[in-house]
Amino acid sequence: MVPIRYDKNASITIFPNPVKDVVNVQLQMPTGAVSFKIIDGMGRMVKTISLRSSGSTLSNAIDITGLATGQYYIHAGSEIISFIKQQ
């Protein structure tokens, strides 16, 4: 698990890393809209996920089976965290 700060009131954790089929994202933040972007190694946005937090821990499983093997980045707010997609 790799935690990052989403903003001064929130933190994000992703697991597992490396990933085969599904990357799990956990976010602890106040109530509000949350947007995740998955960016490939060439800087192209390959997936966008928009969720709404109820003020507690928000968990979401993101299916990445359609993505090619390689390094990807989850961009959330001002934070970027990387993960490796395996076959």
C-alpha positions as CSV (number, residue, x, y, z in Angstrom):
1,M,0.0,0.0,0.0
2,V,1.2,3.5,-0.9
3,P,-0.6,6.4,0.9
4,I,-0.5,9.9,-0.6
5,R,-2.1,13.1,0.5
6,Y,-5.1,14.2,-1.6
7,D,-5.3,17.5,0.1
8,K,-4.6,18.7,3.7
9,N,-7.7,16.9,4.9
10,A,-7.5,13.6,2.9
11,S,-5.2,10.8,2.0
12,I,-5.2,8.1,-0.7
13,T,-4.0,4.5,-0.6
14,I,-3.7,2.2,-3.6
15,F,-3.0,-1.6,-3.6
16,P,-1.8,-4.0,-4.8
17,N,1.2,-2.7,-6.6
18,P,2.1,-4.2,-9.1
19,V,-1.4,-4.9,-10.3
20,K,-2.8,-7.5,-12.7
21,D,-6.5,-6.9,-13.1
22,V,-7.9,-4.5,-10.4
23,V,-6.3,-1.7,-8.5
24,N,-8.0,-0.8,-5.2
25,V,-8.2,2.9,-4.2
26,Q,-9.1,4.0,-0.7
27,L,-9.7,7.6,0.1
28,Q,-10.3,9.3,3.4
29,M,-11.6,12.8,2.9
30,P,-14.4,15.1,3.8
31,T,-17.8,15.0,2.0
32,G,-17.6,16.0,-1.7
33,A,-16.7,15.1,-5.3
34,V,-13.6,13.1,-6.0
35,S,-12.1,12.6,-9.5
36,F,-9.3,10.1,-10.4
37,K,-7.5,10.0,-13.7
38,I,-5.3,7.1,-14.8
39,I,-2.5,8.3,-17.1
40,D,-0.2,6.0,-19.1
41,G,3.5,6.3,-19.4
42,M,3.2,8.5,-22.5
43,G,1.0,11.0,-20.6
44,R,-2.3,10.0,-22.2
45,M,-5.4,9.8,-20.0
46,V,-6.7,6.2,-20.3
47,K,-9.5,6.2,-17.6
48,T,-11.4,8.7,-15.5
49,I,-13.4,7.9,-12.4
50,S,-15.7,10.3,-10.6
51,L,-17.1,9.5,-7.2
52,R,-18.7,11.2,-4.3
53,S,-17.3,10.9,-0.7
54,S,-19.7,10.8,2.2
55,G,-17.1,11.9,4.6
56,S,-15.8,8.5,5.6
57,T,-13.4,6.1,3.9
58,L,-14.3,5.7,0.2
59,S,-13.1,2.4,-1.4
60,N,-13.2,1.7,-5.1
61,A,-11.9,-1.2,-7.2
62,I,-10.8,0.0,-10.7
63,D,-10.8,-2.6,-13.4
64,I,-7.6,-2.2,-15.5
65,T,-7.8,-5.5,-17.5
66,G,-8.0,-3.6,-20.7
67,L,-4.8,-1.6,-20.1
68,A,-1.5,-2.7,-21.6
69,T,1.4,-3.8,-19.4
70,G,3.5,-0.9,-18.1
71,Q,3.7,2.0,-15.7
72,Y,0.6,4.1,-15.0
73,Y,-0.2,7.1,-12.8
74,I,-3.3,7.9,-10.7
75,H,-3.8,11.6,-10.6
76,A,-6.1,12.7,-7.8
77,G,-6.3,16.4,-6.9
78,S,-2.8,17.7,-6.8
79,E,-1.3,14.3,-6.1
80,I,0.1,11.7,-8.4
81,I,0.9,8.1,-7.5
82,S,2.3,5.4,-9.8
83,F,1.6,1.7,-10.2
84,I,2.8,-1.1,-12.4
85,K,0.3,-3.1,-14.6
86,Q,1.5,-6.7,-15.0
87,Q,0.2,-9.4,-17.4
